[in-house]
Amino acid sequence: MKLRHPSQAKPSLVRLAMAGLAAGSLALPLAGQAATQTDDFTVSANVTATCTITAADLSFGDYNPSSADMDSTSTISVQGTNGDGYNVGLNAGAFSGATVTTRRMTGTDAAGLSYALYSDSTRTANWGDTAPDTVSGTGNGSSQTLTVYGRIPAGQWVQSGAYSDTITATITY
């Protein structure tokens, strides 16, 4: 058998030999080649019910006892986790002996200045701190605005001067 120089070999044999070498090199593991394995893991979290509350001051301005009832409004912003229910209550205030239905502002007159807080624009639903006088809702993850409707009844001939009270707004969820 006569050996030929590779340049004289038939082109189809050269291609066949090259393909065989390439295929064989793919089939043999290379030294240092990495092996892989996989596994799954769980990612979890427990979202706890959470709500926040922010109340804006309610200012009646100048009260004239000879005029009609004086009305004013304020807002309470609540933000709760999506789907969780809440109740917002307003306490009686700081005046000694006040209740949620007989609130009074402290001022220059020892008797104080009577006022009321309501959860509706017609000012018929007292806003207190226990059911059924609270305002309920369901959190949606966004800030929700509740309106506080205030009223000072006409005809309170108290001593002139500044009067104020502090109301605590509480959210229960």
Backbone bond lengths (Angstrom), bond angles and torsions (degrees), N, CA, C in turn:
res aa  C-N    CA-C-N  psi(-1)  N-CA   C-N-CA  omega(-1)  CA-C   N-CA-C  phi
1 M - - - 1.430 - - 1.519 108.42 -
2 K 1.233 113.83 135.62 1.443 120.37 -175.56 1.523 108.15 -99.30
3 L 1.314 115.44 127.11 1.465 120.33 179.19 1.514 109.07 -86.78
4 R 1.305 112.42 140.21 1.454 118.46 178.96 1.512 109.80 -112.54
5 H 1.246 112.60 153.39 1.469 119.02 173.14 1.526 108.00 -69.12
6 P 1.330 119.97 143.99 1.472 120.72 -177.89 1.513 113.40 -53.43
7 S 1.286 117.84 -30.13 1.455 118.97 -179.85 1.514 111.35 -69.69
8 Q 1.360 116.64 -18.10 1.447 120.55 -179.64 1.524 111.63 -98.45
9 A 1.331 119.35 -4.41 1.470 122.33 -179.47 1.512 109.78 -70.23
10 K 1.299 113.82 158.53 1.451 118.87 179.37 1.537 108.08 -68.20
11 P 1.311 116.92 137.88 1.472 119.80 -177.45 1.520 112.81 -58.41
12 S 1.320 118.75 -35.54 1.466 119.97 -178.83 1.511 110.69 -68.05
13 L 1.305 119.46 -34.25 1.464 121.84 178.04 1.528 110.96 -70.27
14 V 1.304 117.33 -37.29 1.467 121.55 178.99 1.523 109.35 -64.95
15 R 1.324 115.26 -45.10 1.467 118.60 179.35 1.518 110.81 -63.32
16 L 1.320 117.20 -39.97 1.456 121.73 179.76 1.523 110.59 -64.56
17 A 1.274 117.40 -42.39 1.466 121.68 179.67 1.526 110.64 -66.36
18 M 1.317 117.60 -40.54 1.466 121.81 179.35 1.523 110.32 -66.20
19 A 1.310 117.20 -41.31 1.459 121.38 179.02 1.513 110.45 -64.26
20 G 1.318 116.15 -39.92 1.476 119.59 178.65 1.510 111.37 -64.63
21 L 1.309 117.53 -41.10 1.465 120.16 178.06 1.528 110.57 -64.80
22 A 1.321 117.23 -41.83 1.467 120.92 -179.16 1.525 110.42 -65.39
23 A 1.325 117.17 -43.57 1.465 120.47 -179.48 1.517 110.64 -66.28
24 G 1.283 117.01 -39.34 1.470 119.95 179.57 1.509 112.15 -67.03
25 S 1.315 117.04 -34.28 1.458 118.98 -179.18 1.523 110.82 -72.70
26 L 1.334 117.98 -27.35 1.456 120.80 177.17 1.516 111.04 -74.13
27 A 1.280 116.66 -30.99 1.459 120.66 -176.95 1.514 111.86 -78.36
28 L 1.291 118.30 -21.71 1.463 120.92 -177.93 1.519 109.87 -92.93
29 P 1.341 118.61 130.46 1.463 119.44 177.78 1.518 110.63 -66.38
30 L 1.301 114.77 139.12 1.455 119.73 177.92 1.514 109.11 -86.09
31 A 1.280 116.27 147.97 1.457 119.80 177.89 1.524 108.69 -64.40
32 G 1.373 118.17 131.05 1.446 123.29 178.97 1.517 114.47 85.18
33 Q 1.334 117.97 2.14 1.461 120.08 178.32 1.527 108.72 -69.73
34 A 1.373 118.25 134.87 1.463 122.97 -175.62 1.517 110.72 -82.31
35 A 1.308 114.78 144.01 1.458 121.53 172.34 1.536 106.97 -102.18
36 T 1.313 118.64 156.59 1.459 121.00 -179.83 1.518 110.57 -128.45
37 Q 1.324 114.47 153.17 1.457 123.06 171.73 1.512 106.35 -139.50
38 T 1.325 118.01 156.67 1.459 121.40 177.60 1.519 110.25 -128.14
39 D 1.326 115.29 156.82 1.461 122.17 174.23 1.525 106.43 -153.61
40 D 1.303 116.49 150.03 1.457 121.95 178.49 1.521 109.77 -98.90
41 F 1.331 116.55 152.09 1.453 121.17 172.16 1.513 108.78 -138.08
42 T 1.328 116.29 156.38 1.456 122.71 -176.78 1.521 109.63 -96.84
43 V 1.317 115.68 137.65 1.459 122.72 172.97 1.518 105.88 -109.65
44 S 1.335 117.75 128.00 1.469 119.25 -176.69 1.516 111.12 -143.56
45 A 1.312 114.97 159.81 1.466 122.37 175.39 1.518 106.93 -154.63
46 N 1.299 116.12 151.55 1.457 122.31 175.23 1.526 107.36 -112.64
47 V 1.332 117.25 112.97 1.460 121.32 179.65 1.527 107.40 -86.16
48 T 1.316 115.67 119.09 1.457 119.78 179.19 1.522 109.60 -88.35
49 A 1.313 114.70 147.49 1.464 119.65 176.92 1.527 108.38 -61.84
50 T 1.313 116.04 129.44 1.462 121.14 -179.03 1.518 109.29 -142.00
51 C 1.316 116.24 139.28 1.461 121.81 173.76 1.525 109.26 -138.61
52 T 1.325 115.33 148.79 1.458 121.23 173.98 1.521 108.14 -123.87
53 I 1.335 115.57 157.47 1.462 120.87 -179.28 1.522 109.12 -140.87
54 T 1.322 116.13 138.16 1.461 122.92 176.52 1.521 107.64 -137.29
55 A 1.326 116.22 126.40 1.470 120.80 -177.85 1.528 110.38 -113.92
56 A 1.328 115.48 135.72 1.464 121.59 175.65 1.528 109.46 -93.90
57 D 1.326 116.28 148.93 1.469 121.01 179.24 1.524 111.28 -63.45
58 L 1.322 115.44 148.95 1.463 122.14 175.58 1.528 107.39 -110.66
59 S 1.311 116.56 119.64 1.461 121.41 -179.39 1.524 109.70 -117.26
60 F 1.328 116.04 124.92 1.465 120.51 177.06 1.534 112.07 -85.95
61 G 1.300 117.56 -21.05 1.461 119.70 -176.08 1.517 110.76 80.31
62 D 1.323 117.04 -148.30 1.465 122.02 -177.70 1.526 110.54 -83.63
63 Y 1.312 115.45 125.06 1.469 122.38 -178.39 1.526 109.80 -100.43
64 N 1.325 116.28 130.22 1.457 122.37 176.86 1.530 107.03 -115.36
65 P 1.347 118.82 112.06 1.465 120.52 -175.45 1.513 114.23 -63.97
66 S 1.325 118.36 -18.35 1.465 119.55 179.82 1.528 112.15 -86.87
67 S 1.340 117.46 -6.72 1.469 121.38 178.53 1.527 109.74 -89.22
68 A 1.311 114.82 179.66 1.474 121.54 177.51 1.526 110.32 -70.27
69 D 1.336 116.05 175.17 1.467 120.21 175.15 1.525 109.39 -48.33
70 M 1.325 115.78 143.22 1.457 120.23 179.15 1.522 108.75 -105.05
71 D 1.327 116.55 122.43 1.457 122.04 -178.08 1.523 111.18 -110.43
72 S 1.327 114.48 150.20 1.457 121.28 175.62 1.534 107.56 -156.18
73 T 1.324 116.17 165.02 1.466 120.55 178.59 1.516 110.98 -133.03
74 S 1.302 113.98 162.58 1.451 123.16 175.47 1.529 106.96 -146.89
75 T 1.314 117.47 175.42 1.462 119.86 179.00 1.523 111.31 -130.10
76 I 1.306 113.62 152.89 1.465 122.60 171.65 1.519 105.88 -124.52
77 S 1.317 116.65 127.82 1.464 121.19 177.51 1.518 108.60 -103.47
78 V 1.324 115.89 129.85 1.461 121.31 176.51 1.515 108.46 -124.38
79 Q 1.310 115.52 145.61 1.455 121.38 175.04 1.510 107.23 -136.74
80 G 1.333 116.05 121.80 1.459 120.65 -177.85 1.516 111.34 -129.58
81 T 1.333 114.85 157.81 1.456 119.75 177.53 1.531 109.37 -60.42
82 N 1.304 114.90 146.25 1.459 122.80 -173.61 1.534 111.64 -57.35
83 G 1.326 115.94 123.31 1.455 121.73 175.74 1.512 115.63 89.25
84 D 1.336 118.43 -7.20 1.462 121.19 -178.98 1.526 110.42 -91.00
85 G 1.329 115.88 132.05 1.455 121.54 179.70 1.519 112.00 -78.10
86 Y 1.325 115.77 154.23 1.467 121.65 177.79 1.520 109.74 -145.53
87 N 1.339 115.18 161.12 1.463 123.38 172.03 1.519 107.82 -131.38
88 V 1.330 116.48 136.60 1.464 121.61 177.83 1.524 107.50 -113.81
89 G 1.330 115.25 125.71 1.454 121.08 177.91 1.515 111.27 -120.05
90 L 1.337 116.09 153.90 1.466 122.94 176.58 1.517 107.72 -120.08
91 N 1.330 116.71 128.76 1.465 119.67 -177.57 1.527 111.23 -77.47
92 A 1.337 116.32 -177.38 1.465 122.49 -175.78 1.525 112.89 -76.70
93 G 1.301 118.02 -14.92 1.460 120.72 -177.21 1.518 111.02 97.13
94 A 1.327 116.18 -172.89 1.465 121.78 -172.54 1.523 114.84 -96.90
95 F 1.325 118.64 -10.06 1.467 121.11 -177.49 1.528 109.45 -66.49
96 S 1.314 117.14 131.65 1.467 121.88 -178.65 1.530 110.87 -59.72
97 G 1.319 116.35 124.09 1.454 121.75 178.24 1.516 115.09 86.80
98 A 1.313 118.37 -2.09 1.465 121.05 -179.74 1.523 109.80 -69.61
99 T 1.320 116.12 152.59 1.464 122.81 171.85 1.520 107.34 -125.91
100 V 1.327 116.95 175.38 1.464 118.91 -179.41 1.534 112.06 -68.70
101 T 1.326 117.48 -14.56 1.469 120.11 177.07 1.529 112.27 -105.52
102 T 1.339 118.06 -7.60 1.480 122.07 178.30 1.522 109.77 -133.67
103 R 1.319 116.76 60.34 1.464 121.10 -179.39 1.525 109.82 -74.71
104 R 1.347 114.31 149.25 1.467 120.51 178.41 1.528 109.76 -142.66
105 M 1.326 113.61 144.77 1.466 120.51 173.47 1.518 108.65 -93.75
106 T 1.309 116.26 141.55 1.453 122.99 176.76 1.526 108.64 -85.31
107 G 1.339 115.76 139.47 1.462 119.55 179.00 1.512 110.83 -163.51
108 T 1.308 115.69 -152.27 1.460 121.23 -176.07 1.525 112.34 -69.34
109 D 1.315 118.01 -25.20 1.467 121.85 177.65 1.529 107.74 -93.76
110 A 1.306 117.78 126.71 1.465 122.22 -177.51 1.520 112.74 -59.38
111 A 1.327 117.43 -27.63 1.465 120.73 -179.65 1.526 112.20 -73.67
112 G 1.322 117.43 -18.05 1.461 120.93 -179.78 1.522 112.20 78.04
113 L 1.310 115.29 175.92 1.457 123.20 -179.76 1.526 108.19 -116.02
114 S 1.322 116.77 117.50 1.475 121.55 -177.75 1.521 111.33 -71.14
115 Y 1.323 115.30 145.17 1.463 121.60 174.22 1.523 107.90 -155.28
116 A 1.314 116.31 168.38 1.460 121.34 179.77 1.525 109.81 -138.22
117 L 1.334 115.59 152.96 1.466 122.37 177.47 1.523 108.42 -121.84
118 Y 1.320 115.27 134.68 1.464 121.27 -175.27 1.529 109.96 -128.57
119 S 1.321 114.88 159.30 1.466 120.47 178.04 1.521 112.76 -102.41
120 D 1.337 117.48 1.84 1.464 120.36 179.78 1.530 110.50 -131.61
121 S 1.318 115.09 155.19 1.469 120.12 -174.70 1.528 112.92 -69.92
122 T 1.318 118.77 -19.99 1.465 120.81 177.13 1.529 111.39 -82.98
123 R 1.313 115.40 -5.04 1.470 123.29 177.74 1.536 111.71 56.90
124 T 1.336 114.04 50.11 1.467 119.87 176.37 1.526 112.25 -118.94
125 A 1.342 118.50 -19.02 1.468 122.29 -179.19 1.527 109.26 -101.07
126 N 1.336 116.30 102.18 1.462 121.03 178.57 1.527 109.98 -57.70
127 W 1.339 115.64 140.11 1.465 119.81 176.93 1.520 107.34 -105.26
128 G 1.331 115.25 107.69 1.455 121.48 -179.08 1.510 111.88 -115.53
129 D 1.343 114.49 -157.78 1.462 118.10 -175.96 1.526 114.20 -116.46
130 T 1.327 117.86 6.43 1.465 121.30 174.58 1.528 108.58 -135.79
131 A 1.335 115.07 155.46 1.463 119.75 178.19 1.520 108.96 -63.33
132 P 1.266 120.49 142.24 1.466 127.81 8.22 1.521 113.88 -93.69
133 D 1.338 118.16 15.37 1.472 120.97 -175.12 1.520 114.56 -91.25
134 T 1.333 118.23 11.33 1.459 120.90 176.83 1.526 108.96 -96.65
135 V 1.313 116.17 170.31 1.461 121.31 176.39 1.520 107.44 -110.44
136 S 1.323 116.05 126.15 1.464 119.99 -178.06 1.523 110.88 -108.43
137 G 1.313 114.53 158.90 1.453 121.19 178.30 1.503 110.28 -164.75
138 T 1.314 115.55 -178.10 1.461 122.47 177.88 1.516 108.40 -127.33
139 G 1.319 115.85 128.13 1.460 120.65 179.72 1.519 111.46 -65.16
140 N 1.332 115.21 146.49 1.463 120.27 177.01 1.533 111.70 -130.02
141 G 1.340 115.77 11.79 1.455 120.26 -179.58 1.518 114.03 86.71
142 S 1.320 116.90 -13.55 1.468 121.91 178.94 1.520 109.63 -110.13
143 S 1.319 115.89 164.21 1.463 120.72 177.22 1.525 109.55 -70.42
144 Q 1.330 115.85 131.89 1.455 121.78 177.68 1.524 107.85 -117.40
145 T 1.329 116.77 136.55 1.457 121.44 -176.19 1.524 110.29 -103.31
146 L 1.333 115.60 128.15 1.459 122.95 174.78 1.520 107.00 -111.11
147 T 1.322 117.51 138.42 1.461 121.10 -179.52 1.521 109.74 -99.49
148 V 1.334 115.49 133.14 1.467 122.59 173.22 1.526 106.36 -100.74
149 Y 1.331 115.86 124.70 1.465 121.57 -179.89 1.526 108.33 -104.90
150 G 1.329 116.53 115.99 1.457 121.14 -178.12 1.522 112.16 -106.26
151 R 1.337 114.85 153.72 1.466 119.69 177.92 1.527 109.52 -148.79
152 I 1.342 115.27 132.98 1.466 122.17 168.47 1.523 105.57 -104.93
153 P 1.334 117.50 118.53 1.466 119.35 179.43 1.536 110.98 -64.80
154 A 1.313 115.52 144.07 1.469 121.47 178.36 1.527 110.29 -67.47
155 G 1.335 115.47 162.11 1.463 121.27 172.09 1.513 116.10 83.34
156 Q 1.316 118.92 17.71 1.474 120.56 177.38 1.530 108.53 -94.58
157 W 1.303 116.58 100.43 1.463 122.44 -175.73 1.527 110.08 -90.01
158 V 1.351 115.35 61.40 1.468 120.48 178.63 1.525 109.11 -84.39
159 Q 1.324 116.29 169.17 1.461 121.92 178.07 1.526 109.29 -62.99
160 S 1.314 117.14 141.17 1.463 121.02 179.73 1.531 110.15 -66.36
161 G 1.322 115.97 154.85 1.464 122.23 -179.88 1.517 110.78 140.97
162 A 1.308 115.26 -175.11 1.468 121.57 -178.25 1.527 110.23 -87.91
163 Y 1.324 116.35 137.51 1.464 123.48 178.54 1.532 108.51 -128.98
164 S 1.314 116.24 144.08 1.471 119.89 178.00 1.525 110.88 -156.69
165 D 1.285 114.99 164.60 1.460 122.57 176.64 1.530 107.17 -148.28
166 T 1.305 116.64 162.59 1.466 121.66 175.86 1.514 108.68 -120.68
167 I 1.293 115.87 120.52 1.474 122.80 178.27 1.516 108.10 -105.37
168 T 1.330 116.04 137.44 1.453 121.23 174.71 1.525 108.91 -102.55
169 A 1.325 115.22 121.49 1.468 121.49 175.51 1.529 107.59 -96.29
170 T 1.329 115.95 127.54 1.462 121.66 -176.55 1.520 109.61 -122.58
171 I 1.326 115.75 132.65 1.462 120.23 174.68 1.528 108.56 -107.75
172 T 1.318 115.24 129.40 1.461 122.29 178.40 1.522 107.21 -115.31
173 Y 1.333 115.75 130.76 1.470 119.76 -177.25 1.506 110.75 -141.68
